[in-house]
Amino acid sequence: MLDEFPFAGNYESGALNGITHGKDCAQVTAVRADTTGDLATDWPTVMTTVGTVTGSEKCVRGHIPRSLNTDLGGVYGGFVVSQRLADNDPFWLSITF
């Protein structure tokens, strides 16, 4: 399963905000630190910028390994179902470390 957490599932995607190519977004990537098999240990820094980020970009494009993207997308999908979110329902996304 591939997804674009959570932007493909709501109205925050670059395409829905006038972006025609991902190169126009700020670029971020995951940084692998180890190969223990534990995702949190192996990928402690998920968002490291690639190139120059000005802050005026309308979107962020993440280069994320499939294992990280699939797991998180599944959690988001479960959240949508469990909270009975309907189209255009507002919600906050809070990330803690």
C-alpha positions as CSV (number, residue, x, y, z in Angstrom):
1,M,0.0,0.0,0.0
2,L,1.4,3.4,-0.9
3,D,-0.2,6.7,0.2
4,E,0.7,10.3,0.9
5,F,0.0,10.6,4.6
6,P,-2.2,12.5,5.3
7,F,-2.3,14.9,2.4
8,A,-3.9,12.6,-0.2
9,G,-6.7,12.0,2.2
10,N,-7.7,15.6,2.8
11,Y,-7.6,19.0,1.2
12,E,-4.0,19.8,2.0
13,S,-2.4,18.2,-1.1
14,G,-0.2,20.3,-3.3
15,A,-2.3,19.5,-6.4
16,L,-5.4,20.8,-4.7
17,N,-3.5,24.0,-3.9
18,G,-2.3,24.8,-7.4
19,I,1.0,22.9,-7.5
20,T,1.6,21.1,-10.8
21,H,5.0,19.4,-10.0
22,G,6.5,18.1,-6.9
23,K,9.8,19.9,-7.6
24,D,8.0,23.1,-6.6
25,C,7.6,21.8,-3.0
26,A,10.1,21.9,-0.2
27,Q,11.9,18.6,-0.2
28,V,12.5,16.5,2.9
29,T,13.8,13.0,3.4
30,A,14.2,10.3,6.1
31,V,17.6,9.6,7.5
32,R,18.4,5.9,8.4
33,A,20.6,5.6,11.5
34,D,20.6,1.8,12.0
35,T,19.4,-1.5,10.7
36,T,18.0,-3.1,13.9
37,G,14.5,-3.8,12.4
38,D,12.9,-1.4,14.8
39,L,11.5,1.5,12.8
40,A,11.8,4.1,15.5
41,T,15.4,3.1,16.2
42,D,16.4,2.8,12.5
43,W,14.7,6.0,11.4
44,P,14.9,8.5,14.3
45,T,15.1,11.6,12.0
46,V,12.3,11.5,9.5
47,M,12.4,15.0,8.2
48,T,15.7,16.4,7.1
49,T,15.6,19.0,4.4
50,V,17.0,18.4,0.9
51,G,18.5,21.4,-0.8
52,T,17.4,24.9,0.0
53,V,14.1,25.5,1.7
54,T,12.9,29.1,1.6
55,G,9.7,28.8,3.7
56,S,7.6,30.2,0.8
57,E,6.8,26.8,-0.7
58,K,3.1,25.9,-0.8
59,C,3.9,22.2,-0.1
60,V,6.4,19.7,1.2
61,R,7.3,16.6,-0.6
62,G,8.8,13.8,1.5
63,H,11.0,11.1,0.2
64,I,10.0,8.4,2.7
65,P,10.8,4.7,2.6
66,R,7.8,2.4,1.9
67,S,7.9,0.8,5.4
68,L,7.6,4.2,7.1
69,N,4.9,5.5,4.7
70,T,2.8,2.4,4.8
71,D,2.7,2.1,8.6
72,L,1.8,5.7,9.2
73,G,-0.8,5.8,6.4
74,G,-2.5,2.8,8.0
75,V,-2.7,4.6,11.4
76,Y,-4.2,7.6,9.7
77,G,-6.8,5.5,7.9
78,G,-7.7,3.9,11.2
79,F,-8.1,7.3,12.8
80,V,-10.5,8.5,10.0
81,V,-12.7,5.4,10.5
82,S,-12.6,5.3,14.3
83,Q,-13.5,9.0,14.6
84,R,-16.1,8.7,11.8
85,L,-14.6,11.6,9.9
86,A,-16.7,12.7,6.9
87,D,-15.6,14.8,3.9
88,N,-14.5,18.3,5.0
89,D,-14.5,17.5,8.8
90,P,-11.8,19.5,10.5
91,F,-9.1,17.8,12.6
92,W,-5.7,18.6,14.1
93,L,-2.6,16.6,13.6
94,S,-0.2,16.7,16.4
95,I,3.2,14.9,16.2
96,T,5.1,14.1,19.4
97,F,8.5,12.6,19.9
